[in-house]
Amino acid sequence: MPRLLTTLAIAAVLSIDAAGAAAEEAGGQRPLPPEPERPEGAAGAREAGAGTQLRTRATGSIERALAFLRKQQRENGSWEDYPAITALVLKCFFDSPARPREAEEPFLARGVAYLVSKVHASGAIYDRDLPLYNTSIAVLALRASGNPDYEPTIQRARAFLVEMQADEGEGLGSADLSYGGFGYGPDSRPDMSNLSTAVDALREAGLPQDSPVWERVVTFVSRCQNNTSTNDAAAVGEDGGLYYSPTESKAGQVTLSSGQLGYKSYGSMTYAGLKSFIYAHVERDDPRVEAALQWVRNHYTLEENPEMGNQGLYYYYHTFAKALDAYGEETLVDDSGAEHHWRAELAEKLLSLQREDGSWQNVHPRWWESNPVLVTPYAVLTLEICLK
């Protein structure tokens, strides 16, 4: 049974008390009325029907979004004349329930051709700027295409990404705060956002588990976490959340119990850090993973990017889904004791935000999220994770 359907069924059953009283509202779903006794198995069939209904709605939502995106393609095969956005859109189509392939759809073939035309001799895939970010997203799209012809391109891109990690090759030692990180390009400071995207690509490109890249990743991510037991930076909090880089939080600073100024944890970077720890083969019982998950429990919400409001909201939804999918639990208990079936709740939230033309758009413009051709892929990819 698909996980979204399963979690919906469990959520509904748990919400009915022993006396058959009306179900409590959970995840924004309408409460279920009391039911008369039925033969064994009938209640399960009813709940499966409810799950199927949400699954059908989510699939229809994806179809409308893909129709919107198809209309936005440019003459040169790209979306927004930008490799990373083109790659995000392509991955939406390749990962969609219909699983279209470029051999069947000329518009997809044009999109991939545009992407491949941006390959550099270094293995990077970009046009004018942000080589690491563009290359990482391009790798995800090429892998999602399912076309083995792109394997050499993926492997050259992987080698480029490995070369881009801040390490001994740049004269850095493990004590340097940049060590193990990834930035937008060879001359930019590393940050959690770029690292998270690079980690996704390296994983999809098959970087071996014993590669020293993963250990360096863990070193950098640990230095972006408010966890004094594992972060050796001078001013660190205790809440277990993560922030943008060892020297910056997009959510600002906070006064610590020591009186020093530290960096405020926030939603999108905490989920990015949790996912990156897991992809870097850190065990679930490691104190860094446990601390990040506790922050998630304490700040569980789909109403905002915690500590950032609407800024980066759809990036937050996408990272939220990737992290919890990687963690592997279908339910999450928050700090109030409420149990959340996150796939169903997140799908419902996105359905409620979709616009009439099939797109999504953030009310806050930061990080390009006023552009529906960027935000709609974030939402579609998130729904596709919810449907797994």
N, C-alpha and C positions, 0 to 999 in steps of 0.2 A: 504494500500500500504506500503511495507517495507520502512523504513526511508531512506536508502541509495538511493533507486530509487526515492523517493520523493524529496530529496535534490538535486539530479542530475537534475531532471526536473525543479525545481525552478531556479537552477543556470543557466541552459541553457536559460530559458525564460528571465531572468533578463539581460542577456548579449546582447540581441538584442535591438537596439534602435528603436525609433518610426518611423524613416524613412526607416527601413529595411536594414540598413547598416550591414556590416559583424560583427559578434559577436566578442567581445574582448576576448582574451585568459584569462581563469580563472582556477586556480588550476592546471596548466600544461596541460589542455585539449586543443585539437585542436580547433581553432575558428570555429564556425558554419557559413556557407555561408548564404547570404540573401536568403529568401524563398519567392516564390510568394504567393499571398493570397490563403488560402485554406478554405474549409468549417469549421465551428466551430467544435472543437474537434479533427481535423486532426493534428494540431500542438502538442496537448497534447499527441496524440498517438505516434507521432514521438519521442518526448522527452522520453516517457516511453520506447520506443525501445532502446534509448541510455542508459537509466538507466539499462535496462535488460542486455545489452551487458557488462557493467562493472560488474554487479552482477555475470554474468556467468563467466567472466574472474577471478574474485576474488574467486569464488567457485572452479574453476579449479586449481587455485593457491594453495588453501588449500588442495585439494586432492593430488597434487604432493608433498606438504610438508609432509602430513601424510604418504604417501608412503615412503618417505625418513626416517621419524621417525620410522616407523614400522621396517625397516631394522636395526635400531640401538639398538633394544631391546636385552638385554643380557639373558643368559641362566636362570638366577635366576628370570627373570621377570622384572628386573629393567631397567632403562635407566641411564647409567653412574654409576651404583651401588650407587646411591644417592637418598634419599627419595624425596627431594624437586624437583629435576629435573624429577624424575619419576612422581611425582604428576602433574607438569606442562604439561608433555606430555599427561598423562591420561586426564586431563581437556581439552586439545586440541581436543582429539577424542570425548569425551562426549559432548562437546559444538559445534561440527562441524555440518554442515547442514544435514548430514546423521543420526545424533544422534545414533550411535551404542551403545550397552549396553553389559556389561560383560557376560550376559547369552547367548548372540549371538556370541561373539567373544572371543575365548579362550585366545588370547594374552592379551586382556584387563583384563580378570580374573586373569591371572598370574601377571600382573602389580599391580592390586589392592591387591592381596595376598601378594606380596612383601611389599607393603606399610603397610598393616595391621600387618605384622610380626614385624614391627619396633615400635609398640605401647608399651610404658612403663607403669609401675604401676601408675605413676603420671598422666597419660593421655597424656603425650607428645608423639610425633611421630617423631623419629629421629634415627640416627645410631650412629655416632661418635661425632658429633659436632653440633653447631648452633641449639639448641633445639627449640627456638621460631620460627625462620625462617622456619625450616622444618615442624614443626607442623602446622603453619599457612597455608602453601601451601597445605599440606596434607588434611586439612579440606576442602579447596576449591575443591579438586579433589573428595573427598568422597561425598560431597554435590552434585557435578555435576553428579556423577554416577547415581543419582536417586534411589538408592537402600536403602529402609528404614531400612534394617538390620544394616546399619552403624550409625544409629542415636545415639545409646549409646556411640559409639566411638567418634562421633563428640561432644557430650555433655561433655564427660570427657576431651577432648582436649580443649573445651571452658573454662572449669574450670581451667585447667592448664594455659591457656593464661591470664585469669583474675588474677590469682595468680602471674603471671610474671610482672604485671604492677608495676612500681615504685610508692609506695604510703606509707601510714601510717604503713603498715605491715613491711616495711623496716626501720621504724623510721624516715621517711621523712615528712616534713610539706609542705604545699602548696607553701611556699616561696622558696623551694629548686628547683634549675634549672632542676633537673632530674624528678621532680614530674609529674606523669601522663604518662611518656614515657615507651617505651619498648626497650630492647636491645636484642642482639643475645642469651644471656643466663642470668642466675641469677646473675652473677658477672660482666657483661659487661655494659658499659654506654649506656643509651637510645639514640636513634637517630630516625630521621624521616622515614628512609627507613624501619626499623623494625616495627615502629609504623604503617606505612601505610599498611604493609602486615598483621599485627595483626588485624587492624581495618577491613580489608576485611574479614578475617576469623570470627571475632566476629559477624559481620553483617550477614554472611551466616549461622552462627550457631544459629542465632535468639536471640542474647543478647537483652533483653528488652530495650525500649527507655528510661525508667526511671532509668536504672542502673547508679550508680555514676561513673562507668568506663568511660562513655562518657564525663561527665563534666571534669574528670581528663585528658582525651585525649585532649580536647579543651585547657586546661591550658598549656599543653606541646607544642602543635602545635602553639599556640599564641606566645610562647617564641622563636619560630624558624622563626618568620616573621618580616621583616623590616617594622614595622608599629608602630610608637611611641604612637599612640592613644590607642593601645591595648596590647603592649608588655612592661612589666615593667623592662626589663633588662637595664643595664647601658648604653650600646652603641648600638643604633639601628638606622637603616636608615629609609627612607620614601617611598621606591619604591613599597612596598606591596608584594614583592616576598618572597620566603622562602629558607631556607638553612638547612644543615644536622642536626644540633643540636644546642642548645643554646650556645654552646662554640666552634662550628666548622662549617666551610663551605668547601666542597670539591672544590669549585671554588676559595678559598682563601679569603683574607681580602681586604677591601676597606677603603679609608679615607673618613669619613663622613664630612658633612658641619660644624660640631662642631670641626673638627680637630682630633677627636678620631678615632681609628681603629674599624671598624665594620665588619660584615660578609657579603660576597657577595651573593646575591640571584642567583639562577640558575634554569634551566628549569625543570628537573625531580623532584626536591624537591618542586617547586612551585605547579606543578600539583598534587603531592602526598599530599601536604597540603590542596589544594582546595578540593580534593576528601575526605580527612579525615574530614575536617570541615563539609562537606555535610553529610557524613555517621554518624557523631556524632550529627546530627540533628540541626546544626547551620543554621539559616534562610538565604535565598539568599540575603536579604537586610541588613544583618549584615555587619558592616564595615570591618571585617576581610575577609569575602568572597568577598565583592566588591573590596577590595584592591588587593587580589590575582588575581581576574579576570582582573583587570586593568593591572597588570603586564603581564598576559597572552596576552592581546590585544597588549601591547607595544612590546612584544617579540615573536609574532607569527611566527613560522618557522617550516618547516619539513626538513630543510637542516642540522640541527645540534641540539644537546642538548644545548640550549642557555647558554652561559658562560662556557661550558664544551667541545665544539667541538664534536668530535666523541666518546668521553668517555661516556659509558653508553647509547649509542644512542638508542638501541632497548628497553631497560628498559624505556627510555624516551617516545618512541612511545606508548608502552603499557600503561604507566601511563597517558599520554596525552589523550588516548582514554577513559580510565576508568573515568578520571576526567570530561571530557566534556560530556560523556554519563550520568554521575551522575548529572551534572549541568542541563541537560535537554534541551539545546538549540541546534538546528540543524545548525545554522549559527553563525559565530563569526565575528564581525567587528574589524579590526586591527586599529592601531593608525594612519594609513594613510587614513582610511575610506574605505578600500577594504573589501568586504564581502567574507567570506570563508565558503564553505560548507565542513566542516572538515572531515566528513566521506568519502566523495568521494575523496577529496584531499589526505587523509592519505592512503586510499586503493590504489590509483594510485602510490603513492610514494613507498609503499611496493612491489607492482607488479614490479616496475622498478628495485628493488634491489634483487629480487629473483634469485638465481643461477640455473644453468642448471639442477643440480641434485635435485632441489626442496627445497633446504635449504637456509638459510640466515646466514651470518657471518659478524661480525663487523671487520673493518680493525684495530681497536684499541683493544688491548687485556684486558684492565682494566675491573675488575669485571666479569671475565670469558667470556667476550663477543667474544673472538676468538673461542669459542667452539660452533659449529653449533647445537649441540644437546641441548644447552641451548637457543641460540638465535632464533632458528627456532620456538620453542614454543611461545616465546615472540611475534614473527611476526604473527603466526597463531591466537593466542588469540586476537591480535589487529584487524586482519582482521575480526574475528568473531564478534567483537563489531561493526565494520563498517557495517556489514551486518544486524545488528538488525533492 
